[in-house]
Amino acid sequence: MAEQQRRLRRCPDRHRAFVISDISNEPDDAESLVRFLLYGNEFDTQGLVACTSTWMRNNVHPEDMERIVTAYGTVVDNLNTHVHPDNQYPPAADLLRLIKAGPACYGREALSAPLSDGTALLIEKLEASERPLWILCWGGTNVIAQALQHFDKTKSQDEAARLRSRLRVYAISDQDDTGMWIRVKYPDIFYICSVHGWKEYGMAAWTGISGDVLFPLDEGGPDITKVKKDWLKEHIQIGPLGKEYPDYSFIMEGDTPTLLYLIQNGLGSSENPHWGSWGGRYVLGDLGGVAHHYMDAKDTVIKDGKSFRSNHATIWRWRDAFQNDFAARMQWTLSGDRSKANHAPVVIVNDGDNESTAGPEPFFIEVEAGAQITLDASKSYDPDGDDLTFRWFQYKEATSAQSHIHWAIVPDVEFVLAEGTPSGAVVDVTIPGPETTAVDILTGQALEKGQALHFILEVKDKGTPSLITYKRVVAQVTNRELRGAKGKAYDTITEALGHHTK
């Protein structure tokens, strides 16, 4: 049995995660905490802090976190039988010790208040390790603001900057008046946050998780089925932990994209928000690097022959997959018998010296422009013995985002099924030539290193519910002989694209 458990998907490195939540302002924070706990085997949880927000300015409710974590404690033994021995869930007692209260005041009022217990815990965890600490902000951010001000008062400038460099913030919009204050005063902090008018939440990328239950959102694109209350009642609100998942008041789990971003399923890369993940896709507002604020980006998604392009699509495009995954994990809470639940596939690409890991890490390869390569995922397997289907596709937005080279075109790449592999596990890929992938459109110069093409392998099992694991292949196009130079330079991109400037 132990050997079978070792065949389950494994995350070699767990993200350090610190949740700040205005829990009890509305039901969605409790919903997100339930989901967070179900993925607790993939996190090194460092704190669960109750905070205020513009909607709940003078109260914090850590006791509601305690109630949910206590329910988790009744199912954690079941959960641990469904995950790899190296990725076990933490005991409830350990998490209960991490529940603290943030400042019971609004926003920047905290800057003239005593350090809260939640702030003290954040300071402790930042100082304890050089590893990045992900702050998942489901409410206001005055806990972070208090900690930063404390560092300014008690540390040297260099030491304060070193501690800030460990911060990774993903905030669900600005929910008090400290978010912008932090980004302006400390532009060096890695900070993901949608940019939109105050309280215009419908414009934010994160509403792609379920915003269409409340307002029109890419109509005809997202499928509302698995974010409706009847689906949640059947698949999520079951068992001791599921019963702590309340009905939503506005939309389901508005805060959850922060944790979806960190789930290690092989799709995303936490240090590269522009790559895209279940938690959305974000790009730097300042490519010059002065500020490390990542803002909303757009994806193009084709569904039923219709094209959708929006920031919301960067999340809803994955909805079927992340809701099925959620439902499967809730099933784990009901029984310690692995045969009664489904588990995600394990994905491996290629073989021998040029083989990817079996974990969530991206697979980097170099390939010459115009060359043909074979990508072989036939070593992938399902730990439950289910049949697998393989789908390869190109994530074009990740190639053009944040590049200092203006790539007017990211060429399409075709994945041709190799003979004798009807499942799609093995494909042949022809890399486009250097004219489109390795020549600077403005200068006309050929580049030794051109575009980085992003290929996504989606491996889906036939269990119930069906689950998906990904492998991202990042193909760095090379052009060692500097082929394809245009021999002509332009003053403007407008001219290079064949348009007139006057």
KEDREN-137885 format. One record per residue (C-alpha): residue number from 1; x, y, z. Coordinates in steps of 0.25 Angstrom, whole numbers, plus 5000, padded with zeros to 4 digits. Each point is the difference from the previous one (the first is absolute). Last residue first. Example, Ala and Ser with C-alpha at 12.3 -4.5 7.8 and 13.67 -1.06 7.14 Angstrom:
+------+------+------+------+
! kefi !   c1 !   c2 !   c3 !
+------+------+------+------+
!    2 ! 5055 ! 4996 ! 5029 !
!    1 ! 4994 ! 4986 ! 5002 !
+------+------+------+------+
***
This chain:
+------+------+------+------+
! kefi !   c1 !   c2 !   c3 !
+------+------+------+------+
!  502 ! 5009 ! 5242 ! 4836 !
!  501 ! 5005 ! 4987 ! 5006 !
!  500 ! 4997 ! 4991 ! 4989 !
!  499 ! 4997 ! 4985 ! 5002 !
!  498 ! 5008 ! 4988 ! 4996 !
!  497 ! 5002 ! 4993 ! 5014 !
!  496 ! 5014 ! 5006 ! 5000 !
!  495 ! 4995 ! 5014 ! 4998 !
!  494 ! 4991 ! 4999 ! 5012 !
!  493 ! 5011 ! 4994 ! 5008 !
!  492 ! 5008 ! 5013 ! 4998 !
!  491 ! 5013 ! 5004 ! 4995 !
!  490 ! 5002 ! 4988 ! 4991 !
!  489 ! 5012 ! 4991 ! 4996 !
!  488 ! 5002 ! 4992 ! 4988 !
!  487 ! 5009 ! 4988 ! 4997 !
!  486 ! 4988 ! 4991 ! 5003 !
!  485 ! 5009 ! 4989 ! 5007 !
!  484 ! 4995 ! 4986 ! 4998 !
!  483 ! 5011 ! 4992 ! 5005 !
!  482 ! 5009 ! 5003 ! 5012 !
!  481 ! 5008 ! 4987 ! 4999 !
!  480 ! 4997 ! 4996 ! 5014 !
!  479 ! 4985 ! 5004 ! 4999 !
!  478 ! 4994 ! 4994 ! 5013 !
!  477 ! 4985 ! 4999 ! 5004 !
!  476 ! 4998 ! 4998 ! 5015 !
!  475 ! 4990 ! 4989 ! 5001 !
!  474 ! 4992 ! 5001 ! 5013 !
!  473 ! 4993 ! 4987 ! 5003 !
!  472 ! 4989 ! 5001 ! 5010 !
!  471 ! 4995 ! 4987 ! 5006 !
!  470 ! 4986 ! 4999 ! 5005 !
!  469 ! 4991 ! 4991 ! 5009 !
!  468 ! 4986 ! 4999 ! 4998 !
!  467 ! 4989 ! 4992 ! 5007 !
!  466 ! 4987 ! 4994 ! 4996 !
!  465 ! 4989 ! 4999 ! 5011 !
!  464 ! 4999 ! 4988 ! 5000 !
!  463 ! 5012 ! 4994 ! 4993 !
!  462 ! 5003 ! 5001 ! 4985 !
!  461 ! 5013 ! 5007 ! 5001 !
!  460 ! 5005 ! 5013 ! 4994 !
!  459 ! 5014 ! 5004 ! 4996 !
!  458 ! 5001 ! 5014 ! 4995 !
!  457 ! 5013 ! 5003 ! 4993 !
!  456 ! 5003 ! 5015 ! 4999 !
!  455 ! 5010 ! 5005 ! 4990 !
!  454 ! 5006 ! 5014 ! 5002 !
!  453 ! 5009 ! 5006 ! 4990 !
!  452 ! 5012 ! 5008 ! 5004 !
!  451 ! 5003 ! 5009 ! 4989 !
!  450 ! 5014 ! 5003 ! 4994 !
!  449 ! 5014 ! 4997 ! 5005 !
!  448 ! 5012 ! 5002 ! 4990 !
!  447 ! 4992 ! 5011 ! 4994 !
!  446 ! 4999 ! 5005 ! 4986 !
!  445 ! 5000 ! 5015 ! 4999 !
!  444 ! 4989 ! 5007 ! 4993 !
!  443 ! 5001 ! 5012 ! 5010 !
!  442 ! 4985 ! 5001 ! 5003 !
!  441 ! 4995 ! 4986 ! 4997 !
!  440 ! 5011 ! 4994 ! 5007 !
!  439 ! 5002 ! 4986 ! 4994 !
!  438 ! 4999 ! 4987 ! 5007 !
!  437 ! 4986 ! 4994 ! 4999 !
!  436 ! 4994 ! 5006 ! 4987 !
!  435 ! 5011 ! 5000 ! 4990 !
!  434 ! 5007 ! 4989 ! 5009 !
!  433 ! 4991 ! 4989 ! 4995 !
!  432 ! 4988 ! 4994 ! 5007 !
!  431 ! 5003 ! 4988 ! 5009 !
!  430 ! 4994 ! 4987 ! 4994 !
!  429 ! 4994 ! 4991 ! 5011 !
!  428 ! 4998 ! 4985 ! 5000 !
!  427 ! 4990 ! 4995 ! 5011 !
!  426 ! 5000 ! 4988 ! 5009 !
!  425 ! 4990 ! 4998 ! 5011 !
!  424 ! 4988 ! 5003 ! 4991 !
!  423 ! 4992 ! 4988 ! 5004 !
!  422 ! 5000 ! 4995 ! 4986 !
!  421 ! 5015 ! 4997 ! 5001 !
!  420 ! 5003 ! 4991 ! 4988 !
!  419 ! 5005 ! 5011 ! 4991 !
!  418 ! 5005 ! 5012 ! 5007 !
!  417 ! 4989 ! 5011 ! 5002 !
!  416 ! 5003 ! 5013 ! 4993 !
!  415 ! 5001 ! 5012 ! 5010 !
!  414 ! 4999 ! 5013 ! 4991 !
!  413 ! 5007 ! 5013 ! 5005 !
!  412 ! 4994 ! 5013 ! 4997 !
!  411 ! 5010 ! 5012 ! 4998 !
!  410 ! 5001 ! 5010 ! 5011 !
!  409 ! 4999 ! 5013 ! 4991 !
!  408 ! 5004 ! 5014 ! 5003 !
!  407 ! 5010 ! 4995 ! 5010 !
!  406 ! 5005 ! 5014 ! 5006 !
!  405 ! 5013 ! 4996 ! 5006 !
!  404 ! 5001 ! 5004 ! 5015 !
!  403 ! 4991 ! 4989 ! 5003 !
!  402 ! 4990 ! 5001 ! 5012 !
!  401 ! 4989 ! 4992 ! 4993 !
!  400 ! 5002 ! 4995 ! 4986 !
!  399 ! 5003 ! 4986 ! 5003 !
!  398 ! 4990 ! 4998 ! 5011 !
!  397 ! 4989 ! 5005 ! 4991 !
!  396 ! 5002 ! 4988 ! 4991 !
!  395 ! 4997 ! 4989 ! 5009 !
!  394 ! 5001 ! 4989 ! 4990 !
!  393 ! 4992 ! 4987 ! 5001 !
!  392 ! 5002 ! 4985 ! 5002 !
!  391 ! 4988 ! 4991 ! 5005 !
!  390 ! 5003 ! 4986 ! 5005 !
!  389 ! 4989 ! 4990 ! 5005 !
!  388 ! 5003 ! 4990 ! 5011 !
!  387 ! 4993 ! 4987 ! 5004 !
!  386 ! 4999 ! 4998 ! 5015 !
!  385 ! 5010 ! 4991 ! 5007 !
!  384 ! 4998 ! 5007 ! 5013 !
!  383 ! 5014 ! 5006 ! 5001 !
!  382 ! 4998 ! 5005 ! 4985 !
!  381 ! 5012 ! 5000 ! 4992 !
!  380 ! 5009 ! 5008 ! 4991 !
!  379 ! 5012 ! 4993 ! 4993 !
!  378 ! 4993 ! 5002 ! 4987 !
!  377 ! 5002 ! 5015 ! 5001 !
!  376 ! 5009 ! 5001 ! 4987 !
!  375 ! 5003 ! 5013 ! 4994 !
!  374 ! 5006 ! 4999 ! 4986 !
!  373 ! 5008 ! 5011 ! 4994 !
!  372 ! 5001 ! 5006 ! 4986 !
!  371 ! 5010 ! 5012 ! 4997 !
!  370 ! 4996 ! 5013 ! 4994 !
!  369 ! 5006 ! 5008 ! 5011 !
!  368 ! 5010 ! 4992 ! 5008 !
!  367 ! 4994 ! 4994 ! 5013 !
!  366 ! 5004 ! 5002 ! 5014 !
!  365 ! 4992 ! 4993 ! 5011 !
!  364 ! 4994 ! 5004 ! 5014 !
!  363 ! 4990 ! 4991 ! 5007 !
!  362 ! 4992 ! 5007 ! 5010 !
!  361 ! 5000 ! 4994 ! 5014 !
!  360 ! 4987 ! 4994 ! 5005 !
!  359 ! 5007 ! 4986 ! 5003 !
!  358 ! 5003 ! 4988 ! 4992 !
!  357 ! 5012 ! 5007 ! 4995 !
!  356 ! 5003 ! 5002 ! 4985 !
!  355 ! 5009 ! 4991 ! 4992 !
!  354 ! 5011 ! 5004 ! 4991 !
!  353 ! 5010 ! 4990 ! 5005 !
!  352 ! 4991 ! 4988 ! 4999 !
!  351 ! 4985 ! 5002 ! 4996 !
!  350 ! 4991 ! 5011 ! 4996 !
!  349 ! 4988 ! 5007 ! 5008 !
!  348 ! 4996 ! 4994 ! 5013 !
!  347 ! 4986 ! 5003 ! 5006 !
!  346 ! 4994 ! 4994 ! 5013 !
!  345 ! 4985 ! 4999 ! 4999 !
!  344 ! 4990 ! 5005 ! 5011 !
!  343 ! 4993 ! 4992 ! 5010 !
!  342 ! 4986 ! 4994 ! 5001 !
!  341 ! 4992 ! 4995 ! 5012 !
!  340 ! 4995 ! 4987 ! 5005 !
!  339 ! 5012 ! 4992 ! 4997 !
!  338 ! 5009 ! 5009 ! 5009 !
!  337 ! 4992 ! 4995 ! 5013 !
!  336 ! 5002 ! 5011 ! 5010 !
!  335 ! 4986 ! 5005 ! 4999 !
!  334 ! 4992 ! 5012 ! 4999 !
!  333 ! 5010 ! 5011 ! 5000 !
!  332 ! 5006 ! 4994 ! 4987 !
!  331 ! 4986 ! 5003 ! 4993 !
!  330 ! 5003 ! 5015 ! 5003 !
!  329 ! 5013 ! 4998 ! 4993 !
!  328 ! 4993 ! 4995 ! 4987 !
!  327 ! 4990 ! 5012 ! 5001 !
!  326 ! 5011 ! 5010 ! 5000 !
!  325 ! 5007 ! 4993 ! 4988 !
!  324 ! 4987 ! 5000 ! 4993 !
!  323 ! 4999 ! 5015 ! 5003 !
!  322 ! 5014 ! 5003 ! 4995 !
!  321 ! 4998 ! 4993 ! 4987 !
!  320 ! 4987 ! 5005 ! 4996 !
!  319 ! 5004 ! 5014 ! 5004 !
!  318 ! 5013 ! 5001 ! 4992 !
!  317 ! 4995 ! 5010 ! 4989 !
!  316 ! 4993 ! 5008 ! 5011 !
!  315 ! 5014 ! 5005 ! 5005 !
!  314 ! 5007 ! 5007 ! 4989 !
!  313 ! 4987 ! 5002 ! 4994 !
!  312 ! 4997 ! 5011 ! 5010 !
!  311 ! 5011 ! 5008 ! 4994 !
!  310 ! 4993 ! 5000 ! 4987 !
!  309 ! 5000 ! 4994 ! 4986 !
!  308 ! 4989 ! 4990 ! 4995 !
!  307 ! 4999 ! 4994 ! 4987 !
!  306 ! 4989 ! 4991 ! 4995 !
!  305 ! 5001 ! 4987 ! 4993 !
!  304 ! 4994 ! 4992 ! 5011 !
!  303 ! 5010 ! 5007 ! 5010 !
!  302 ! 5013 ! 5007 ! 4996 !
!  301 ! 5007 ! 5007 ! 5011 !
!  300 ! 5009 ! 5012 ! 4998 !
!  299 ! 5007 ! 5004 ! 5013 !
!  298 ! 5001 ! 5014 ! 5006 !
!  297 ! 5009 ! 5006 ! 5010 !
!  296 ! 4997 ! 5006 ! 5014 !
!  295 ! 5011 ! 5007 ! 5008 !
!  294 ! 5013 ! 4996 ! 5006 !
!  293 ! 5007 ! 5010 ! 5009 !
!  292 ! 5015 ! 4999 ! 5001 !
!  291 ! 5003 ! 5014 ! 4998 !
!  290 ! 5013 ! 5006 ! 4995 !
!  289 ! 5002 ! 4988 ! 4991 !
!  288 ! 5000 ! 5006 ! 4986 !
!  287 ! 4988 ! 4992 ! 4996 !
!  286 ! 4991 ! 5009 ! 5009 !
!  285 ! 4986 ! 4994 ! 5001 !
!  284 ! 5005 ! 4986 ! 5001 !
!  283 ! 4991 ! 4990 ! 4995 !
!  282 ! 4989 ! 4991 ! 5006 !
!  281 ! 4993 ! 4987 ! 4996 !
!  280 ! 4990 ! 4993 ! 5008 !
!  279 ! 4999 ! 4991 ! 5012 !
!  278 ! 4999 ! 4987 ! 4992 !
!  277 ! 5013 ! 5004 ! 4994 !
!  276 ! 5006 ! 5010 ! 4991 !
!  275 ! 5014 ! 5002 ! 4995 !
!  274 ! 5000 ! 5015 ! 5003 !
!  273 ! 5000 ! 4997 ! 5015 !
!  272 ! 5014 ! 4994 ! 4999 !
!  271 ! 5006 ! 4998 ! 5014 !
!  270 ! 4988 ! 4990 ! 5003 !
!  269 ! 5001 ! 4992 ! 4987 !
!  268 ! 4987 ! 4995 ! 4996 !
!  267 ! 4995 ! 4987 ! 4992 !
!  266 ! 5007 ! 4989 ! 5007 !
!  265 ! 4989 ! 4997 ! 5011 !
!  264 ! 5007 ! 5007 ! 5011 !
!  263 ! 4989 ! 5009 ! 5006 !
!  262 ! 5006 ! 5014 ! 5002 !
!  261 ! 4991 ! 5008 ! 4991 !
!  260 ! 4988 ! 4992 ! 5005 !
!  259 ! 5003 ! 5006 ! 5014 !
!  258 ! 4999 ! 5014 ! 4996 !
!  257 ! 4988 ! 4997 ! 4990 !
!  256 ! 4992 ! 4996 ! 5012 !
!  255 ! 4997 ! 5013 ! 5005 !
!  254 ! 4987 ! 5002 ! 4992 !
!  253 ! 4995 ! 4987 ! 5005 !
!  252 ! 4986 ! 4998 ! 4995 !
!  251 ! 4993 ! 5013 ! 4996 !
!  250 ! 4990 ! 5009 ! 5008 !
!  249 ! 4995 ! 4994 ! 5012 !
!  248 ! 5006 ! 4986 ! 4999 !
!  247 ! 4995 ! 4988 ! 5007 !
!  246 ! 5009 ! 4995 ! 5011 !
!  245 ! 5011 ! 4990 ! 5000 !
!  244 ! 5001 ! 4995 ! 5014 !
!  243 ! 4992 ! 4988 ! 4997 !
!  242 ! 5011 ! 4996 ! 4990 !
!  241 ! 5009 ! 4998 ! 5011 !
!  240 ! 4992 ! 4990 ! 5008 !
!  239 ! 4994 ! 4993 ! 4987 !
!  238 ! 4993 ! 5006 ! 4988 !
!  237 ! 4999 ! 5015 ! 4996 !
!  236 ! 5009 ! 4998 ! 4988 !
!  235 ! 4994 ! 4991 ! 4990 !
!  234 ! 4985 ! 5000 ! 5001 !
!  233 ! 4998 ! 5013 ! 5007 !
!  232 ! 5011 ! 5007 ! 4991 !
!  231 ! 4993 ! 4995 ! 4988 !
!  230 ! 4986 ! 5005 ! 5005 !
!  229 ! 5007 ! 5014 ! 5004 !
!  228 ! 5005 ! 5003 ! 4986 !
!  227 ! 5015 ! 5000 ! 4997 !
!  226 ! 5001 ! 4987 ! 4993 !
!  225 ! 4988 ! 5003 ! 4990 !
!  224 ! 5004 ! 5015 ! 4996 !
!  223 ! 5008 ! 4996 ! 4988 !
!  222 ! 5009 ! 5011 ! 4996 !
!  221 ! 5000 ! 5005 ! 4985 !
!  220 ! 4986 ! 5003 ! 4995 !
!  219 ! 5000 ! 5014 ! 5007 !
!  218 ! 5014 ! 5005 ! 5003 !
!  217 ! 4995 ! 5004 ! 5014 !
!  216 ! 4985 ! 5005 ! 5002 !
!  215 ! 4998 ! 5002 ! 5015 !
!  214 ! 4997 ! 4992 ! 5013 !
!  213 ! 5002 ! 4985 ! 4996 !
!  212 ! 5010 ! 5005 ! 4990 !
!  211 ! 5010 ! 5005 ! 5010 !
!  210 ! 5004 ! 4985 ! 5003 !
!  209 ! 5015 ! 4999 ! 4999 !
!  208 ! 5001 ! 5011 ! 4990 !
!  207 ! 4998 ! 5010 ! 5011 !
!  206 ! 5015 ! 4998 ! 5002 !
!  205 ! 5003 ! 5008 ! 4988 !
!  204 ! 4994 ! 5013 ! 5005 !
!  203 ! 4990 ! 5009 ! 4992 !
!  202 ! 4988 ! 4995 ! 5008 !
!  201 ! 5007 ! 5004 ! 5013 !
!  200 ! 4998 ! 5015 ! 4997 !
!  199 ! 5002 ! 5003 ! 5015 !
!  198 ! 5010 ! 5011 ! 4997 !
!  197 ! 5003 ! 5001 ! 4986 !
!  196 ! 5009 ! 4989 ! 4993 !
!  195 ! 5013 ! 4993 ! 5001 !
!  194 ! 5001 ! 4986 ! 5004 !
!  193 ! 5010 ! 4996 ! 5011 !
!  192 ! 5013 ! 4991 ! 4999 !
!  191 ! 5011 ! 5006 ! 5009 !
!  190 ! 5015 ! 4997 ! 5000 !
!  189 ! 5005 ! 5011 ! 5009 !
!  188 ! 5010 ! 5010 ! 4994 !
!  187 ! 4989 ! 5011 ! 4999 !
!  186 ! 5000 ! 5002 ! 5015 !
!  185 ! 4994 ! 5014 ! 5003 !
!  184 ! 4991 ! 5000 ! 4987 !
!  183 ! 4996 ! 4985 ! 5001 !
!  182 ! 4998 ! 5000 ! 5015 !
!  181 ! 4992 ! 5013 ! 5000 !
!  180 ! 4991 ! 4994 ! 4988 !
!  179 ! 4997 ! 4988 ! 5009 !
!  178 ! 4999 ! 5008 ! 5013 !
!  177 ! 4986 ! 5007 ! 4998 !
!  176 ! 4991 ! 4987 ! 5001 !
!  175 ! 4995 ! 4989 ! 4991 !
!  174 ! 5010 ! 5002 ! 4989 !
!  173 ! 4998 ! 4989 ! 4989 !
!  172 ! 5001 ! 4985 ! 5005 !
!  171 ! 5014 ! 5002 ! 5004 !
!  170 ! 5011 ! 4990 ! 4996 !
!  169 ! 5013 ! 5004 ! 5007 !
!  168 ! 5014 ! 4994 ! 5000 !
!  167 ! 5009 ! 5005 ! 5010 !
!  166 ! 5014 ! 4995 ! 5002 !
!  165 ! 5006 ! 5012 ! 4994 !
!  164 ! 4993 ! 5009 ! 5011 !
!  163 ! 5009 ! 4993 ! 5010 !
!  162 ! 5013 ! 5004 ! 4992 !
!  161 ! 4995 ! 5014 ! 4998 !
!  160 ! 4998 ! 5001 ! 5015 !
!  159 ! 5014 ! 4995 ! 5002 !
!  158 ! 5006 ! 5010 ! 4991 !
!  157 ! 4992 ! 5012 ! 5005 !
!  156 ! 5005 ! 4996 ! 5014 !
!  155 ! 4989 ! 4993 ! 5009 !
!  154 ! 4991 ! 5005 ! 5012 !
!  153 ! 4992 ! 5012 ! 4994 !
!  152 ! 4999 ! 4996 ! 4986 !
!  151 ! 4998 ! 4985 ! 5003 !
!  150 ! 4988 ! 5004 ! 5009 !
!  149 ! 4994 ! 5009 ! 4989 !
!  148 ! 5001 ! 4987 ! 4991 !
!  147 ! 4993 ! 4992 ! 5010 !
!  146 ! 4989 ! 5009 ! 5003 !
!  145 ! 4997 ! 5002 ! 4985 !
!  144 ! 5000 ! 4984 ! 4998 !
!  143 ! 4989 ! 4999 ! 5011 !
!  142 ! 4993 ! 5012 ! 4994 !
!  141 ! 4997 ! 4992 ! 4987 !
!  140 ! 4985 ! 5000 ! 5000 !
!  139 ! 4993 ! 4988 ! 4996 !
!  138 ! 5003 ! 4986 ! 4993 !
!  137 ! 5015 ! 5003 ! 4999 !
!  136 ! 5008 ! 4988 ! 4997 !
!  135 ! 5014 ! 5003 ! 5005 !
!  134 ! 5010 ! 4991 ! 4994 !
!  133 ! 5013 ! 4999 ! 5008 !
!  132 ! 5013 ! 4998 ! 4991 !
!  131 ! 5011 ! 4992 ! 5007 !
!  130 ! 5010 ! 5007 ! 5008 !
!  129 ! 4994 ! 4995 ! 5013 !
!  128 ! 4996 ! 5004 ! 5014 !
!  127 ! 5000 ! 5015 ! 4998 !
!  126 ! 4988 ! 5000 ! 4991 !
!  125 ! 4993 ! 4990 ! 5009 !
!  124 ! 5002 ! 5008 ! 5013 !
!  123 ! 4996 ! 5013 ! 4993 !
!  122 ! 4987 ! 4993 ! 4995 !
!  121 ! 4998 ! 4995 ! 5014 !
!  120 ! 5002 ! 5013 ! 5007 !
!  119 ! 4990 ! 5006 ! 4989 !
!  118 ! 4989 ! 4990 ! 5004 !
!  117 ! 5002 ! 5003 ! 5015 !
!  116 ! 4998 ! 5014 ! 4997 !
!  115 ! 5011 ! 5011 ! 5001 !
!  114 ! 4995 ! 5012 ! 5008 !
!  113 ! 4992 ! 5010 ! 4992 !
!  112 ! 5005 ! 5012 ! 4992 !
!  111 ! 5002 ! 4993 ! 4987 !
!  110 ! 4987 ! 4992 ! 5003 !
!  109 ! 4992 ! 5012 ! 4997 !
!  108 ! 5005 ! 4998 ! 4986 !
!  107 ! 4990 ! 4990 ! 4996 !
!  106 ! 4988 ! 4999 ! 5010 !
!  105 ! 5001 ! 4995 ! 5014 !
!  104 ! 5000 ! 4986 ! 5008 !
!  103 ! 5015 ! 4998 ! 4996 !
!  102 ! 5003 ! 4986 ! 4996 !
!  101 ! 4995 ! 4988 ! 5009 !
!  100 ! 5007 ! 4987 ! 5000 !
!   99 ! 4999 ! 4985 ! 4995 !
!   98 ! 5013 ! 4993 ! 4999 !
!   97 ! 4999 ! 4992 ! 5012 !
!   96 ! 4987 ! 4994 ! 4994 !
!   95 ! 5008 ! 4996 ! 4988 !
!   94 ! 5009 ! 4991 ! 5008 !
!   93 ! 4989 ! 4994 ! 5008 !
!   92 ! 4993 ! 4997 ! 4987 !
!   91 ! 5011 ! 4991 ! 4997 !
!   90 ! 5007 ! 5003 ! 4986 !
!   89 ! 4997 ! 4993 ! 4988 !
!   88 ! 5010 ! 4990 ! 4994 !
!   87 ! 5008 ! 5003 ! 4988 !
!   86 ! 5012 ! 4990 ! 5001 !
!   85 ! 4991 ! 4988 ! 5002 !
!   84 ! 4992 ! 5004 ! 4987 !
!   83 ! 4986 ! 5003 ! 5002 !
!   82 ! 4986 ! 4993 ! 5001 !
!   81 ! 5003 ! 4993 ! 5014 !
!   80 ! 5003 ! 5013 ! 5006 !
!   79 ! 4986 ! 5006 ! 4997 !
!   78 ! 4994 ! 4989 ! 5008 !
!   77 ! 5009 ! 5003 ! 5012 !
!   76 ! 4996 ! 5015 ! 4998 !
!   75 ! 4985 ! 4998 ! 5001 !
!   74 ! 4997 ! 5004 ! 5015 !
!   73 ! 5011 ! 5010 ! 5000 !
!   72 ! 4994 ! 5008 ! 4988 !
!   71 ! 4987 ! 5002 ! 5009 !
!   70 ! 5010 ! 5007 ! 5010 !
!   69 ! 5006 ! 5008 ! 4989 !
!   68 ! 4986 ! 5005 ! 4996 !
!   67 ! 4996 ! 5004 ! 5015 !
!   66 ! 5014 ! 5006 ! 5002 !
!   65 ! 4998 ! 5009 ! 4988 !
!   64 ! 4987 ! 5005 ! 5005 !
!   63 ! 5007 ! 5003 ! 5014 !
!   62 ! 5010 ! 5009 ! 4992 !
!   61 ! 4989 ! 5010 ! 4998 !
!   60 ! 5005 ! 5014 ! 4999 !
!   59 ! 4991 ! 5013 ! 5002 !
!   58 ! 5002 ! 5015 ! 4998 !
!   57 ! 4999 ! 5002 ! 4985 !
!   56 ! 4992 ! 4989 ! 4994 !
!   55 ! 4996 ! 5004 ! 4985 !
!   54 ! 5013 ! 5009 ! 4998 !
!   53 ! 5008 ! 4988 ! 5006 !
!   52 ! 5004 ! 4994 ! 5013 !
!   51 ! 5009 ! 4988 ! 5003 !
!   50 ! 5000 ! 4986 ! 5005 !
!   49 ! 5014 ! 4994 ! 4999 !
!   48 ! 5003 ! 4985 ! 4996 !
!   47 ! 5015 ! 4999 ! 5000 !
!   46 ! 5012 ! 4992 ! 4995 !
!   45 ! 4994 ! 4989 ! 4992 !
!   44 ! 5010 ! 4992 ! 4992 !
!   43 ! 4991 ! 4997 ! 4989 !
!   42 ! 4998 ! 4988 ! 4990 !
!   41 ! 4994 ! 4991 ! 5011 !
!   40 ! 4991 ! 5011 ! 5004 !
!   39 ! 4992 ! 4999 ! 4987 !
!   38 ! 4987 ! 4996 ! 5007 !
!   37 ! 5003 ! 5011 ! 5011 !
!   36 ! 5000 ! 5011 ! 4989 !
!   35 ! 4987 ! 4995 ! 4995 !
!   34 ! 4993 ! 5001 ! 5014 !
!   33 ! 5007 ! 5014 ! 5001 !
!   32 ! 4994 ! 5004 ! 4987 !
!   31 ! 4986 ! 4997 ! 5004 !
!   30 ! 5002 ! 5007 ! 5014 !
!   29 ! 5005 ! 5012 ! 4992 !
!   28 ! 4988 ! 4999 ! 4991 !
!   27 ! 4989 ! 5001 ! 5011 !
!   26 ! 5001 ! 5015 ! 5002 !
!   25 ! 5007 ! 5009 ! 5010 !
!   24 ! 5001 ! 4988 ! 5008 !
!   23 ! 5015 ! 4998 ! 4996 !
!   22 ! 5007 ! 5013 ! 4997 !
!   21 ! 5012 ! 4991 ! 4996 !
!   20 ! 5015 ! 5000 ! 5000 !
!   19 ! 5006 ! 4987 ! 4996 !
!   18 ! 5015 ! 4997 ! 5001 !
!   17 ! 5006 ! 4989 ! 4991 !
!   16 ! 5014 ! 4994 ! 4999 !
!   15 ! 4999 ! 4993 ! 4987 !
!   14 ! 5003 ! 4985 ! 5000 !
!   13 ! 5012 ! 4994 ! 4993 !
!   12 ! 5001 ! 4986 ! 4995 !
!   11 ! 4985 ! 4999 ! 4996 !
!   10 ! 4996 ! 4986 ! 4998 !
!    9 ! 4989 ! 4993 ! 4991 !
!    8 ! 4996 ! 4987 ! 5005 !
!    7 ! 5009 ! 4988 ! 4997 !
!    6 ! 5006 ! 5000 ! 5015 !
!    5 ! 4986 ! 4996 ! 5005 !
!    4 ! 5001 ! 4987 ! 4992 !
!    3 ! 5014 ! 4997 ! 5007 !
!    2 ! 4993 ! 5003 ! 5013 !
!    1 ! 4989 ! 4990 ! 4997 !
+------+------+------+------+
***
